[in-house]
């Protein structure tokens, strides 16, 4: 997974596609977490979150926040995990509020409406 993420990041950098750079950091963080490398995972996910926030890409920001919380908790930082969960819940609510189609809103909230560790 890390090799594929690196290849994708190289392509994103060459095309200045910031959204895909954010995705690269998010996927790399997820892969590192699976390998038990919690601090490296947190660092990558924080980078993903920063890029996503810089370009106002709320879906990547939300995914990064929801991945960060359990990793921070596992790494012994429950207060930081709670902070990221609070941010994720607020962002999920904001995204849902912008969805006009009721069926899509319900589907989204079914996925993100119960964000917990």
C-alpha positions as CSV (number, residue, x, y, z in Angstrom):
1,X,0.0,0.0,0.0
2,X,2.8,2.4,0.9
3,X,4.5,1.9,-2.5
4,X,1.3,2.6,-4.4
5,X,0.6,5.7,-2.2
6,X,4.1,7.0,-3.0
7,X,3.6,6.5,-6.7
8,X,0.3,8.4,-6.5
9,X,1.9,11.2,-4.5
10,X,4.6,11.6,-7.1
11,X,1.9,12.0,-9.8
12,X,-0.1,14.4,-7.7
13,X,3.0,16.6,-7.0
14,X,3.8,16.7,-10.7
15,X,0.3,17.9,-11.5
16,X,-0.1,20.2,-8.4
17,X,-3.2,18.2,-7.5
18,X,-3.3,19.2,-3.8
19,X,-6.4,17.0,-3.2
20,X,-4.5,13.9,-4.2
21,X,-1.5,15.0,-2.1
22,X,-3.9,15.1,0.9
23,X,-5.2,11.7,0.0
24,X,-1.6,10.4,-0.2
25,X,-0.9,11.5,3.3
26,X,-4.2,10.2,4.6
27,X,-3.6,6.7,3.0
28,X,0.0,6.6,4.1
29,X,-1.1,7.4,7.7
30,X,-3.7,4.6,7.6
31,X,-1.1,2.1,6.3
32,X,1.4,3.2,9.0
33,X,-1.3,2.8,11.7
34,X,-1.9,-0.8,10.5
35,X,1.8,-1.4,10.9
36,X,1.7,-0.1,14.5
37,X,3.7,3.0,13.7
38,X,1.4,5.3,15.6
39,X,3.5,8.5,15.7
40,X,4.4,8.3,12.0
41,X,0.7,7.7,11.3
42,X,-0.3,10.7,13.3
43,X,2.3,12.8,11.5
44,X,1.0,11.8,8.1
45,X,-2.7,12.3,9.0
46,X,-1.9,15.7,10.5
47,X,-0.3,16.6,7.1
48,X,-3.3,15.3,5.3
49,X,-5.6,17.4,7.5
50,X,-3.4,20.5,6.9
51,X,-3.5,20.1,3.2
52,X,-7.2,19.3,3.2
53,X,-7.9,22.4,5.3
54,X,-5.7,24.6,3.1
55,X,-7.7,23.7,0.0
56,X,-11.0,23.4,1.8
57,X,-11.4,19.7,0.9
58,X,-13.8,18.8,3.7
59,X,-14.2,15.1,2.8
60,X,-10.5,14.4,3.1
61,X,-10.3,16.5,6.3
62,X,-13.2,14.5,7.8
63,X,-11.6,11.2,6.8
64,X,-8.3,12.3,8.3
65,X,-9.9,13.4,11.6
66,X,-11.9,10.1,11.9
67,X,-8.6,8.1,11.3
68,X,-6.6,10.3,13.7
69,X,-8.8,9.9,16.8
70,X,-8.4,6.1,17.4
71,X,-4.7,6.3,16.6
72,X,-4.2,9.1,19.1
73,X,-6.2,7.1,21.6
74,X,-4.1,3.9,21.0
75,X,-0.9,6.0,21.3
76,X,-1.9,7.2,24.8
77,X,-3.3,10.6,23.9
78,X,-7.0,10.4,24.9
79,X,-7.4,14.2,25.2
80,X,-6.1,14.8,21.7
81,X,-8.3,11.9,20.4
82,X,-11.3,13.5,22.0
83,X,-10.4,16.9,20.5
84,X,-10.2,15.4,17.0
85,X,-13.5,13.5,17.5
86,X,-15.2,16.8,18.5
87,X,-13.7,18.4,15.3
88,X,-14.9,15.4,13.2
89,X,-18.4,15.6,14.6
90,X,-18.6,19.3,13.9
91,X,-17.3,18.9,10.4
92,X,-19.7,16.0,9.7
93,X,-22.6,18.2,10.9
94,X,-21.4,21.1,8.7
95,X,-21.1,18.9,5.6
96,X,-24.5,17.3,6.3
97,X,-26.1,20.7,6.6
98,X,-25.0,21.6,3.1
99,X,-26.5,18.5,1.5
100,X,-29.9,19.4,0.1
101,X,-31.1,15.9,-0.9
102,X,-32.6,14.3,2.2
103,X,-31.7,10.8,1.1
104,X,-28.1,11.7,0.5
105,X,-28.0,13.5,3.9
106,X,-29.4,10.5,5.7
107,X,-26.9,8.2,4.0
108,X,-24.0,10.5,4.9
109,X,-25.1,10.8,8.5
110,X,-25.5,7.0,8.7
111,X,-21.8,6.8,7.9
112,X,-20.5,9.7,9.9
113,X,-23.3,10.7,12.3
114,X,-22.1,8.3,15.1
115,X,-18.4,9.1,15.1
116,X,-16.9,7.4,18.2
117,X,-13.6,5.7,19.1
